[in-house]
């Protein structure tokens, strides 16, 4: 289809015009013919089925009826407002058609006694069925326009409905657009791929998406367009990875020196798992190539990412470079600092902590040590990206829980070195394979898929409120064994909107059940000052308190091996990944640990699925797959990355196989023709160039 037609405003299409164009642009972001062509239906209706009025039931959603209008009247409602009400009848009964606004253009079409076809959503009120803002056309027009039994239904909004911008408006506009085209859509998939996968042409697929003649034709059209969309996503990501390695030079870490060897052989407090050893080798190899490393390190809760990070930082020191580790919260930064300091103490490594709470004198000292090179490793929060923080030679930047940082925040770290530092982004939130391939497909990925030996799987139990007495008995028995317990609540104070047990009420109840002086309770939540949180955390770590009552601030990074029980109140209010993260706060010692999910008796279907999944498995990657199915990619990516995958037709949950197939074919194409310079790949190269120029979606990684 020619470029000038694709960029034509939709106001020139039949039935649209300037006024409707404004509303459609505001509501749906559709401005050009190209936008409209890629505005795909969200479902299809069988328009061969016609209902009689006496067959209507309240359970029906949208129906189609043949009949005739018997009367029309304007009825006042509200202040100076009118609605149009028409009686519509067939041989079996009568119903009402109602328009609240935008009906003036319709009145001349509503001819009493003329056979008509109506289509729309049913409403039932005062023993009468009605249809607000129905699609309506003469039976004669309907038969001419009924090219197949399947009719596309497009996403809509209340404002579009109120302005009379119906499904039929979109269908007529699309018919006009296709009729104006005097050449087919440009083919952007290589011919060899289309032949191997037996994909229909681009033109056939586009027409069939909007006007399918049969379910089989629609299936073939969807297959073609889903593959194309995911294929070009993968081409962008793989191309970016290749270009990055070719163009972005990195520091060469070719020395495994005295610090690394001494630490590894003499001071490593435990044997690394095979998975940890494999990951360290992958990172070492990356940092020796002369290209900037850009690697994602995935590891489930408790898999030992921190020791891998430390080994990488020691490698940086052996090669004459400084390193930093940025965490999203002060609690997590403090946790990393104390853990790494303890590990690195025998090796004499100089590590400091920089957060928003760091005193001015300490800040000044840190700044001076960074500049003169005497500081090897800096751990911190967003404070690391402040302009005043300057390194002598930053060679490695590690980002923990990187999805919590925005693009600009991360890029500020790279700018602290003339040559970009090697980048290791870590996450303890397992990422489903399909999402990892789509969001992080331009990164090299390492996975620690093995837990340290001696860890017993955490037993997870789902209990209802009626079991609370047994819960307290169990908690007392665990405390009697010298263990400690987390109790986590979703809220800090009672909400009028949500009927939840809040943290403060929980503290009161627990204080009665576990009174002083036999028991002591710590409290931690997000509204406390950092010093107060640290004080309470320290009391719990030093076993001065047996129970830690908290909100989700303890979700990540808190490491108390003696804590063996995690009680999650109102567990139905938490997402699966959050439940899994909370569960990971226990099970860090040699003793058997437990996670108890407390819920109300009435659970939604999704909440039941979450509880069943948590009880059934401890595998974070399996949990992440279920979470993706339940919530979709948008929620899992979070606000920082929303919109990154603005897919028009493909679905990462339903189309896993297509995504994997697209990745294979994209990789194979770039291996055989890395620059897409062969004549048969010219249209693919041009389309890829337009995508990468128009949508710079992938720069949030590095």
C-alpha positions as CSV (number, residue, x, y, z in Angstrom):
1,X,0.0,0.0,0.0
2,X,1.4,3.4,-1.0
3,X,3.0,5.5,1.7
4,X,1.0,8.7,0.9
5,X,-2.3,6.8,1.4
6,X,-1.1,5.3,4.7
7,X,-0.3,8.8,6.0
8,X,-3.6,10.2,4.9
9,X,-5.8,11.6,7.7
10,X,-8.8,9.4,8.6
11,X,-11.1,12.4,8.2
12,X,-11.1,11.8,4.4
13,X,-12.5,8.3,4.8
14,X,-16.2,7.6,4.3
15,X,-18.3,8.2,7.4
16,X,-15.6,9.8,9.5
17,X,-15.1,13.5,8.8
18,X,-13.3,16.2,10.9
19,X,-15.5,16.1,14.0
20,X,-15.3,12.3,14.4
21,X,-11.6,12.4,13.6
22,X,-11.0,14.6,16.7
23,X,-12.9,12.2,19.0
24,X,-11.2,9.1,17.5
25,X,-7.8,10.6,17.9
26,X,-8.4,11.7,21.5
27,X,-9.9,8.3,22.5
28,X,-7.9,5.8,20.5
29,X,-4.8,7.7,19.2
30,X,-5.9,6.9,15.6
31,X,-5.0,9.8,13.2
32,X,-4.0,8.2,9.9
33,X,-5.1,5.4,7.6
34,X,-2.1,3.4,8.8
35,X,-3.2,3.8,12.4
36,X,-6.7,2.6,11.4
37,X,-5.4,-0.4,9.5
38,X,-3.4,-1.6,12.5
39,X,-6.4,-1.0,14.8
40,X,-7.2,-4.7,15.0
41,X,-10.6,-6.1,16.2
42,X,-10.6,-7.5,19.7
43,X,-13.1,-10.2,18.8
44,X,-15.5,-11.4,16.1
45,X,-19.2,-12.0,16.1
46,X,-21.3,-14.6,14.2
47,X,-23.7,-12.3,12.4
48,X,-25.6,-15.2,10.9
49,X,-27.5,-15.6,14.2
50,X,-30.7,-13.6,14.6
51,X,-32.8,-13.6,17.9
52,X,-36.5,-13.2,18.3
53,X,-37.6,-10.7,21.0
54,X,-39.3,-13.5,23.0
55,X,-36.0,-15.5,23.0
56,X,-34.0,-12.7,24.8
57,X,-32.5,-13.5,28.2
58,X,-30.7,-11.3,30.7
59,X,-27.6,-13.5,30.4
60,X,-27.1,-12.5,26.7
61,X,-24.6,-9.8,26.0
62,X,-24.9,-8.6,22.4
63,X,-27.7,-9.7,20.1
64,X,-29.0,-9.1,16.5
65,X,-32.7,-8.8,15.8
66,X,-34.7,-8.3,12.6
67,X,-37.9,-6.2,13.1
68,X,-39.3,-2.8,12.5
69,X,-39.7,0.5,14.3
70,X,-43.3,1.2,15.4
71,X,-43.0,4.6,17.0
72,X,-40.4,7.3,17.9
73,X,-40.5,10.0,20.6
74,X,-38.2,12.4,22.4
75,X,-38.4,12.1,26.1
76,X,-37.1,14.8,28.5
77,X,-34.6,13.8,31.2
78,X,-32.3,15.7,33.5
79,X,-31.9,19.4,33.1
80,X,-32.7,20.6,29.6
81,X,-31.8,17.2,28.1
82,X,-33.7,14.8,25.9
83,X,-33.3,11.2,24.8
84,X,-34.7,9.5,21.7
85,X,-36.8,6.4,22.4
86,X,-38.0,4.1,19.6
87,X,-40.3,1.1,20.0
88,X,-39.0,-1.9,18.0
89,X,-41.1,-4.9,17.3
90,X,-41.0,-8.3,15.6
91,X,-43.7,-11.0,15.4
92,X,-42.9,-12.1,19.0
93,X,-42.7,-9.0,21.0
94,X,-41.7,-5.3,21.6
95,X,-38.5,-3.7,23.0
96,X,-37.0,-0.2,23.2
97,X,-34.2,1.4,21.4
98,X,-32.6,4.4,23.2
99,X,-30.2,7.2,22.2
100,X,-29.1,9.7,24.8
101,X,-27.2,12.0,22.4
102,X,-25.9,12.2,18.9
103,X,-29.2,10.9,17.4
104,X,-30.2,13.8,15.2
105,X,-28.4,12.4,12.2
106,X,-30.3,9.1,12.7
107,X,-33.9,10.4,12.8
108,X,-34.3,10.4,9.0
109,X,-33.1,6.8,8.8
110,X,-35.6,5.6,11.4
111,X,-38.5,4.9,9.1
112,X,-41.5,3.2,10.9
113,X,-42.6,0.0,9.3
114,X,-39.4,-0.6,7.3
115,X,-37.6,-3.9,7.9
116,X,-34.5,-3.2,10.0
117,X,-31.6,-5.0,11.6
118,X,-30.5,-3.9,15.0
119,X,-27.4,-5.0,16.9
120,X,-26.0,-4.1,20.3
121,X,-25.9,-4.8,24.0
122,X,-29.0,-5.7,25.9
123,X,-30.3,-4.0,29.1
124,X,-33.2,-5.2,31.2
125,X,-35.2,-2.7,33.3
126,X,-38.9,-2.7,34.6
127,X,-39.6,-6.0,32.9
128,X,-38.6,-4.5,29.5
129,X,-35.6,-5.1,27.3
130,X,-33.8,-2.1,25.8
131,X,-30.8,-1.5,23.6
132,X,-28.9,1.8,24.1
133,X,-27.2,3.2,21.0
134,X,-27.7,0.2,18.8
135,X,-26.2,-0.3,15.4
136,X,-29.1,0.0,13.0
137,X,-29.5,-0.5,9.2
138,X,-32.1,-1.5,6.8
139,X,-32.5,-5.2,6.1
140,X,-31.6,-4.5,2.5
141,X,-28.3,-2.8,3.4
142,X,-27.5,-5.5,5.9
143,X,-27.8,-8.3,3.3
144,X,-25.5,-6.3,0.9
145,X,-22.9,-5.6,3.6
146,X,-22.9,-9.2,5.0
147,X,-19.9,-10.5,3.2
148,X,-19.3,-13.3,5.7
149,X,-20.8,-14.6,8.9
150,X,-17.9,-13.1,11.0
151,X,-18.0,-9.4,11.9
152,X,-15.1,-7.6,13.5
153,X,-15.8,-5.9,16.8
154,X,-13.4,-3.1,17.6
155,X,-12.4,-1.8,21.1
156,X,-14.5,1.2,22.0
157,X,-15.1,3.8,24.8
158,X,-18.1,5.4,26.4
159,X,-17.4,8.7,24.6
160,X,-17.2,7.0,21.2
161,X,-20.5,5.2,21.8
162,X,-22.2,8.5,23.0
163,X,-21.0,10.2,19.8
164,X,-22.5,7.5,17.6
165,X,-19.1,6.3,16.5
166,X,-20.0,2.7,16.2
167,X,-18.5,-0.5,14.9
168,X,-20.1,0.2,11.6
169,X,-18.3,3.5,11.3
170,X,-14.9,1.8,11.6
171,X,-16.0,-1.0,9.1
172,X,-17.1,1.5,6.5
173,X,-13.9,3.6,6.9
174,X,-11.8,0.5,6.5
175,X,-13.7,-0.6,3.4
176,X,-13.0,2.8,1.9
177,X,-9.3,2.6,2.8
178,X,-8.9,-0.8,1.2
179,X,-10.8,0.2,-1.9
180,X,-8.5,3.2,-2.4
181,X,-5.4,1.1,-2.4
182,X,-4.2,0.4,-6.0
183,X,-1.3,-1.8,-4.9
184,X,-0.8,-4.5,-2.2
185,X,0.9,-4.0,1.1
186,X,4.7,-4.1,1.0
187,X,6.1,-7.5,2.0
188,X,8.6,-7.0,4.8
189,X,9.2,-10.7,5.7
190,X,11.9,-12.5,3.6
191,X,10.4,-14.8,1.0
192,X,12.3,-17.8,2.3
193,X,10.7,-17.4,5.8
194,X,7.2,-16.9,4.3
195,X,7.6,-20.1,2.2
196,X,9.1,-22.2,5.0
197,X,6.3,-21.2,7.5
198,X,3.6,-21.1,4.7
199,X,2.5,-17.7,5.7
200,X,-0.1,-15.8,3.7
201,X,0.8,-12.5,2.0
202,X,0.7,-9.3,4.0
203,X,-2.2,-7.9,1.9
204,X,-4.3,-11.1,2.4
205,X,-3.6,-11.0,6.1
206,X,-4.5,-7.3,6.6
207,X,-7.8,-7.6,4.7
208,X,-8.8,-10.9,6.5
209,X,-8.2,-9.3,9.9
210,X,-10.9,-6.8,9.3
211,X,-13.2,-8.7,6.9
212,X,-12.6,-12.5,7.4
213,X,-14.5,-14.7,5.0
214,X,-14.1,-17.8,7.2
215,X,-12.6,-18.8,10.6
216,X,-9.8,-20.5,8.7
217,X,-8.8,-17.4,6.8
218,X,-8.9,-15.4,10.0
219,X,-6.5,-17.9,11.8
220,X,-4.0,-17.7,8.9
221,X,-4.1,-13.9,9.0
222,X,-3.5,-13.8,12.7
223,X,-0.6,-16.3,12.4
224,X,1.1,-14.2,9.8
225,X,0.7,-10.9,11.6
226,X,1.7,-12.2,15.0
227,X,4.8,-13.8,13.7
228,X,5.7,-10.6,11.8
229,X,5.3,-8.4,14.9
230,X,7.3,-10.7,17.2
231,X,9.9,-11.3,14.5
232,X,10.7,-7.6,14.2
233,X,10.8,-7.1,17.9
234,X,13.4,-9.9,18.1
235,X,15.3,-8.4,15.1
236,X,15.5,-5.1,16.9
237,X,16.8,-6.6,20.1
238,X,19.4,-9.0,18.5
239,X,20.6,-6.2,16.2
240,X,21.0,-3.9,19.2
241,X,23.0,-6.5,21.0
242,X,25.3,-7.0,18.0
243,X,25.7,-3.3,17.4
244,X,26.4,-2.7,21.1
245,X,29.2,-5.3,21.1
246,X,30.7,-3.9,17.9
247,X,30.5,-0.1,18.7
248,X,30.6,0.3,22.5
249,X,34.1,-0.5,23.6
250,X,34.5,-1.6,27.2
251,X,37.4,-1.8,29.6
252,X,39.4,-5.1,29.2
253,X,39.5,-7.1,32.4
254,X,42.0,-9.7,31.4
255,X,43.6,-10.3,34.8
256,X,42.4,-12.7,37.4
257,X,44.8,-11.3,40.0
258,X,46.0,-11.8,43.5
259,X,42.9,-10.3,45.2
260,X,40.5,-12.7,43.3
261,X,42.6,-15.8,43.8
262,X,43.3,-15.1,47.5
263,X,39.7,-14.5,48.2
264,X,38.4,-17.4,46.2
265,X,40.9,-20.0,47.7
266,X,41.3,-18.7,51.2
267,X,38.3,-16.5,52.3
268,X,35.3,-17.8,50.4
269,X,33.1,-19.0,53.3
270,X,31.4,-21.7,51.3
271,X,31.7,-23.8,48.1
272,X,30.0,-22.1,45.2
273,X,27.3,-24.0,43.4
274,X,27.9,-25.2,39.9
275,X,25.4,-22.6,38.7
276,X,27.3,-19.8,40.5
277,X,30.6,-21.0,39.0
278,X,29.1,-21.1,35.5
279,X,27.8,-17.5,35.9
280,X,31.1,-16.2,37.2
281,X,32.9,-17.7,34.1
282,X,30.3,-16.1,31.8
283,X,30.9,-12.7,33.3
284,X,34.7,-13.1,33.3
285,X,34.6,-14.0,29.7
286,X,32.4,-10.9,28.9
287,X,34.6,-8.5,30.7
288,X,37.7,-9.7,28.8
289,X,36.4,-9.1,25.3
290,X,37.0,-5.4,25.0
291,X,33.3,-4.8,24.4
292,X,31.1,-3.4,27.1
293,X,29.4,-6.2,29.1
294,X,25.6,-5.8,29.3
295,X,24.4,-8.8,31.2
296,X,21.2,-9.7,33.2
297,X,21.7,-12.0,36.2
298,X,18.6,-13.8,37.2
299,X,18.5,-15.8,40.4
300,X,15.7,-17.0,42.5
301,X,15.4,-15.8,46.2
302,X,18.4,-17.1,48.1
303,X,20.3,-18.5,45.1
304,X,23.5,-16.5,45.9
305,X,23.6,-13.5,43.6
306,X,25.4,-11.4,46.2
307,X,28.6,-13.5,46.3
308,X,28.7,-13.5,42.4
309,X,28.5,-9.7,42.5
310,X,31.3,-9.5,45.0
311,X,33.6,-11.8,42.9
312,X,32.9,-9.5,39.9
313,X,33.8,-6.4,42.0
314,X,37.0,-8.1,43.1
315,X,37.9,-8.8,39.5
316,X,37.4,-5.1,38.7
317,X,39.9,-4.2,41.5
318,X,42.4,-6.7,40.2
319,X,42.3,-4.9,36.9
320,X,42.7,-1.4,38.5
321,X,39.1,-0.3,38.4
322,X,36.4,0.7,40.9
323,X,32.9,-0.7,41.1
324,X,29.6,0.2,42.5
325,X,26.3,-1.5,43.4
326,X,23.1,0.4,43.3
327,X,20.0,-0.8,45.2
328,X,16.4,0.6,45.1
329,X,16.0,1.1,48.9
330,X,18.1,2.0,51.9
331,X,17.2,-1.3,53.6
332,X,18.4,-3.3,50.7
333,X,21.6,-1.1,50.3
334,X,22.3,-1.5,54.0
335,X,21.8,-5.3,53.7
336,X,24.2,-5.5,50.7
337,X,26.7,-3.3,52.5
338,X,26.7,-5.4,55.7
339,X,26.8,-8.7,53.8
340,X,29.6,-7.7,51.4
341,X,31.6,-6.0,54.2
342,X,31.5,-9.2,56.3
343,X,32.5,-11.3,53.3
344,X,35.3,-9.0,52.1
345,X,36.8,-8.2,55.5
346,X,39.4,-11.0,55.4
347,X,40.5,-9.8,52.0
348,X,41.1,-6.2,53.2
349,X,38.9,-4.6,50.5
350,X,37.7,-1.0,51.0
351,X,33.9,-0.8,50.8
352,X,31.7,2.1,51.7
353,X,28.0,2.9,51.8
354,X,26.3,6.0,50.4
355,X,22.6,6.7,50.9
356,X,20.3,9.6,51.6
357,X,21.0,9.1,55.3
358,X,24.8,9.4,55.0
359,X,26.1,12.3,57.1
360,X,27.8,15.2,55.3
361,X,31.3,14.5,56.8
362,X,31.1,10.9,55.7
363,X,29.9,11.9,52.2
364,X,32.9,14.2,51.8
365,X,35.3,11.5,52.8
366,X,33.7,9.1,50.3
367,X,33.9,11.6,47.5
368,X,37.6,12.2,48.2
369,X,38.3,8.4,48.3
370,X,36.5,7.9,45.1
371,X,38.5,10.5,43.3
372,X,41.9,9.5,44.6
373,X,41.1,5.8,43.9
374,X,41.5,4.5,47.4
375,X,37.9,3.4,47.5
376,X,37.4,0.0,45.8
377,X,33.7,-0.5,46.0
378,X,30.7,1.8,46.7
379,X,27.3,0.4,47.7
380,X,24.3,2.8,47.7
381,X,20.9,3.9,46.6
382,X,19.9,6.6,44.1
383,X,22.5,8.7,46.0
384,X,25.1,7.1,43.7
385,X,23.8,9.0,40.6
386,X,24.1,12.5,42.1
387,X,26.4,14.7,40.1
388,X,28.7,15.2,43.1
389,X,29.6,11.5,43.1
390,X,32.6,11.1,40.8
391,X,34.9,8.1,40.4
392,X,38.5,8.0,39.5
393,X,37.9,5.0,37.2
394,X,34.5,3.2,37.3
395,X,34.8,-0.1,35.6
396,X,31.8,-2.1,36.8
397,X,28.3,-0.9,37.7
398,X,25.9,-3.4,39.3
399,X,22.2,-2.6,39.5
400,X,20.1,-4.7,41.9
401,X,16.3,-5.1,41.3
402,X,16.9,-3.0,38.2
403,X,13.2,-2.8,37.2
404,X,12.7,-0.4,40.0
405,X,14.9,2.2,38.4
406,X,14.0,4.5,35.5
407,X,15.9,4.9,32.3
408,X,17.4,8.3,33.1
409,X,18.5,7.1,36.6
410,X,20.4,4.1,35.2
411,X,22.0,6.0,32.4
412,X,23.5,8.5,34.8
413,X,25.7,5.7,36.2
414,X,27.2,5.0,32.7
415,X,28.1,8.7,32.3
416,X,30.4,8.6,35.3
417,X,33.2,7.0,33.2
418,X,34.7,8.1,29.9
419,X,34.5,4.5,28.6
420,X,31.1,3.0,29.7
421,X,31.6,0.6,32.6
422,X,30.6,-3.0,32.4
423,X,27.0,-3.4,33.4
424,X,25.5,-6.3,35.5
425,X,21.8,-5.9,36.2
426,X,20.5,-8.4,38.8
427,X,17.0,-9.4,39.7
428,X,15.6,-11.8,42.4
429,X,12.2,-11.6,40.7
430,X,12.3,-14.5,38.2
431,X,11.3,-13.3,34.7
432,X,9.2,-15.6,32.6
433,X,11.1,-16.8,29.5
434,X,8.8,-15.1,27.1
435,X,9.1,-11.7,28.9
436,X,12.9,-12.1,29.2
437,X,13.1,-12.7,25.5
438,X,11.0,-9.6,24.7
439,X,12.2,-7.1,27.3
440,X,15.8,-8.2,27.7
441,X,16.5,-9.9,24.4
442,X,19.4,-7.5,23.7
443,X,21.1,-8.5,27.0
444,X,23.1,-11.6,27.5
445,X,21.4,-13.5,30.3
446,X,22.8,-15.6,33.1
447,X,20.6,-17.7,35.4
448,X,21.5,-19.1,38.8
449,X,19.1,-22.0,38.7
450,X,20.5,-23.9,41.7
451,X,20.1,-23.2,45.4
452,X,23.0,-23.6,47.9
453,X,23.3,-27.2,49.3
454,X,21.7,-27.9,52.7
455,X,18.7,-25.6,52.2
456,X,15.4,-27.3,53.0
457,X,12.5,-26.4,50.8
458,X,10.1,-24.0,52.6
459,X,6.8,-25.6,53.6
460,X,3.9,-23.3,52.5
461,X,0.5,-23.6,54.0
462,X,-2.8,-21.8,53.2
463,X,-5.0,-21.2,56.3
464,X,-8.3,-19.4,56.8
465,X,-9.2,-17.1,59.8
466,X,-10.7,-20.1,61.7
467,X,-7.2,-21.5,62.1
468,X,-5.8,-18.5,63.9
469,X,-5.7,-20.2,67.3
470,X,-3.6,-23.0,65.8
471,X,-1.4,-20.5,64.2
472,X,-0.5,-18.8,67.5
473,X,0.1,-22.2,69.1
474,X,2.5,-23.0,66.2
475,X,4.3,-19.6,66.5
476,X,4.9,-20.2,70.3
477,X,6.3,-23.6,69.6
478,X,8.8,-22.2,67.0
479,X,9.8,-19.4,69.3
480,X,10.4,-22.0,72.1
481,X,12.9,-23.7,69.7
482,X,14.8,-20.3,69.5
483,X,13.4,-19.4,66.1
484,X,12.1,-16.0,65.0
485,X,9.0,-15.0,63.0
486,X,7.9,-12.4,60.4
487,X,4.2,-11.3,60.3
488,X,3.5,-9.1,57.2
489,X,0.5,-6.9,56.6
490,X,-0.6,-5.2,53.4
491,X,-1.5,-1.8,55.1
492,X,-0.1,0.4,57.8
493,X,-3.3,1.9,59.1
494,X,-6.9,0.8,58.7
495,X,-8.4,1.8,55.4
496,X,-12.1,2.7,55.2
497,X,-12.2,1.2,51.7
498,X,-10.6,-2.1,52.4
499,X,-11.7,-4.5,55.1
500,X,-8.2,-5.6,56.1
501,X,-6.4,-6.4,59.3
502,X,-3.9,-3.6,59.4
503,X,-0.5,-3.5,60.9
504,X,-1.3,-1.5,64.0
505,X,-4.3,-3.6,64.9
506,X,-2.1,-6.7,64.3
507,X,0.5,-5.3,66.7
508,X,-2.2,-4.9,69.4
509,X,-3.4,-8.4,68.9
510,X,0.0,-10.0,68.9
511,X,1.1,-8.0,72.0
512,X,-1.8,-9.6,73.8
513,X,-1.0,-13.1,72.5
514,X,2.7,-12.7,73.0
515,X,3.1,-10.4,76.1
516,X,6.2,-9.0,77.7
517,X,8.4,-10.0,79.3
518,X,8.3,-13.5,77.7
519,X,8.2,-12.1,74.1
520,X,9.3,-8.9,72.4
521,X,8.0,-7.5,69.0
522,X,9.7,-5.3,66.4
523,X,7.8,-3.1,64.0
524,X,9.0,-1.9,60.6
525,X,7.0,-0.1,57.9
526,X,7.5,2.4,55.1
527,X,6.5,5.5,57.0
528,X,9.2,5.2,59.7
529,X,12.4,7.2,59.5
530,X,15.5,5.2,58.3
531,X,17.1,5.4,61.7
532,X,14.0,3.9,63.3
533,X,13.8,1.1,60.8
534,X,17.5,0.3,61.3
535,X,17.0,0.2,65.1
536,X,14.1,-2.2,64.8
537,X,15.9,-4.3,62.2
538,X,19.0,-4.5,64.4
539,X,17.0,-5.6,67.4
540,X,15.5,-8.4,65.4
541,X,18.8,-9.5,63.8
542,X,20.4,-9.6,67.3
543,X,17.5,-11.8,68.6
544,X,16.3,-9.1,71.1
545,X,12.8,-9.6,69.5
546,X,11.2,-12.8,68.5
547,X,8.5,-11.4,66.1
548,X,8.9,-8.8,63.3
549,X,5.6,-7.2,62.4
550,X,6.1,-5.4,59.0
551,X,4.7,-4.2,55.8
552,X,6.3,-5.2,52.5
553,X,9.4,-3.1,53.2
554,X,11.0,-6.4,54.1
555,X,10.1,-7.9,50.8
556,X,13.7,-7.7,49.4
557,X,17.1,-8.0,50.9
558,X,16.5,-8.7,54.6
559,X,18.6,-11.7,55.6
560,X,18.0,-13.2,59.1
561,X,18.9,-17.0,59.0
562,X,17.3,-17.6,62.4
563,X,13.9,-16.5,61.1
564,X,12.0,-19.7,60.2
565,X,8.3,-18.6,59.9
566,X,6.8,-16.1,57.5
567,X,3.1,-15.3,58.2
568,X,1.4,-13.2,55.5
569,X,-1.9,-11.7,56.6
570,X,-4.5,-11.0,53.9
571,X,-2.4,-13.0,51.5
572,X,-5.1,-12.7,48.8
573,X,-4.2,-9.0,48.5
574,X,-0.6,-9.7,47.3
575,X,0.6,-10.6,43.8
576,X,2.3,-14.0,43.3
577,X,5.8,-12.5,42.8
578,X,5.4,-10.5,46.0
579,X,4.3,-13.5,47.9
580,X,7.3,-15.4,46.6
581,X,9.7,-12.6,47.5
582,X,8.2,-12.5,51.1
583,X,8.5,-16.3,51.4
584,X,12.2,-15.9,50.5
585,X,12.9,-14.0,53.7
586,X,12.8,-17.3,55.6
587,X,14.6,-20.6,54.7
588,X,18.0,-19.0,54.9
589,X,19.3,-21.3,57.7
590,X,19.7,-25.0,58.1
591,X,16.3,-25.5,60.0
592,X,13.0,-26.3,58.4
593,X,11.1,-23.0,57.6
594,X,7.4,-22.3,57.0
595,X,5.3,-19.8,55.1
596,X,1.7,-19.4,56.2
597,X,-0.7,-17.7,54.0
598,X,-3.7,-16.3,56.0
599,X,-6.8,-15.3,54.0
600,X,-10.5,-14.7,54.4
601,X,-12.9,-17.4,53.4
602,X,-14.2,-15.7,50.2
603,X,-11.5,-15.8,47.5
604,X,-11.7,-14.9,43.9
605,X,-10.8,-17.5,41.3
606,X,-7.4,-15.7,40.7
607,X,-6.7,-15.5,44.5
608,X,-7.4,-19.3,44.8
609,X,-5.0,-19.9,41.9
610,X,-2.3,-17.8,43.6
611,X,-2.7,-19.6,46.9
612,X,-2.6,-23.1,45.2
613,X,0.5,-22.1,43.2
614,X,2.3,-21.0,46.3
615,X,1.5,-24.1,48.2
616,X,2.4,-26.4,45.3
617,X,5.8,-25.0,44.3
618,X,8.9,-23.1,45.5
619,X,10.2,-22.7,41.9
620,X,10.3,-18.9,41.2
621,X,10.4,-19.3,37.5
622,X,7.2,-21.5,37.5
623,X,5.6,-19.0,39.8
624,X,6.5,-16.2,37.4
625,X,4.9,-18.0,34.5
626,X,1.6,-18.4,36.4
627,X,1.9,-14.7,37.4
628,X,2.3,-13.7,33.7
629,X,-0.8,-15.7,32.8
630,X,-2.9,-14.1,35.6
631,X,-1.7,-10.5,35.3
632,X,-0.3,-10.1,31.8
633,X,3.0,-8.4,30.9
634,X,1.9,-4.8,31.6
635,X,1.6,-5.4,35.4
636,X,4.7,-7.5,35.6
637,X,6.8,-4.9,33.9
638,X,5.7,-2.2,36.3
639,X,5.3,1.5,35.6
640,X,8.9,2.1,34.7
641,X,8.6,0.0,31.6
642,X,4.9,0.3,30.8
643,X,4.5,0.8,27.0
644,X,7.8,-0.8,26.2
645,X,6.0,-3.7,24.4
646,X,3.1,-1.9,22.7
647,X,2.1,-5.0,20.8
648,X,-0.7,-4.6,18.3
649,X,-1.8,-8.2,17.9
650,X,0.6,-10.7,19.5
651,X,0.1,-11.7,23.2
652,X,3.1,-12.8,25.2
653,X,1.0,-15.2,27.3
654,X,-0.9,-16.9,24.5
655,X,1.8,-16.7,21.8
656,X,4.8,-18.2,23.6
657,X,5.5,-20.7,20.7
658,X,5.3,-17.9,18.1
659,X,7.7,-15.7,20.1
660,X,10.2,-18.6,20.4
661,X,9.8,-19.3,16.7
662,X,10.3,-15.6,15.8
663,X,13.5,-15.5,17.9
664,X,14.9,-18.6,16.1
665,X,14.2,-17.2,12.6
666,X,15.5,-13.7,13.5
667,X,18.8,-15.2,14.9
668,X,19.2,-17.4,11.8
669,X,18.6,-14.5,9.4
670,X,21.2,-12.3,11.1
671,X,23.7,-15.1,11.2
672,X,23.4,-15.6,7.4
673,X,23.1,-11.9,6.5
674,X,24.3,-9.8,9.5
675,X,23.7,-6.4,7.8
676,X,20.6,-7.5,5.8
677,X,22.5,-6.3,2.7
678,X,21.4,-9.1,0.3
679,X,18.8,-7.8,-2.3
680,X,16.2,-10.3,-1.1
681,X,16.4,-8.8,2.4
682,X,16.2,-5.1,1.4
683,X,12.5,-4.6,2.4
684,X,13.2,-6.3,5.7
685,X,16.2,-4.0,6.4
686,X,14.2,-0.9,5.5
687,X,11.3,-1.9,7.7
688,X,13.6,-2.6,10.6
689,X,15.3,0.7,10.1
690,X,12.0,2.6,10.3
691,X,11.1,0.7,13.5
692,X,14.4,1.4,15.2
693,X,14.3,5.1,14.2
694,X,10.6,5.7,15.0
695,X,10.5,3.8,18.3
696,X,13.6,4.0,20.3
697,X,12.1,1.6,22.8
698,X,15.1,-0.4,23.8
699,X,17.4,2.3,25.2
700,X,16.1,1.8,28.7
701,X,18.4,-1.2,29.1
702,X,21.7,0.6,28.8
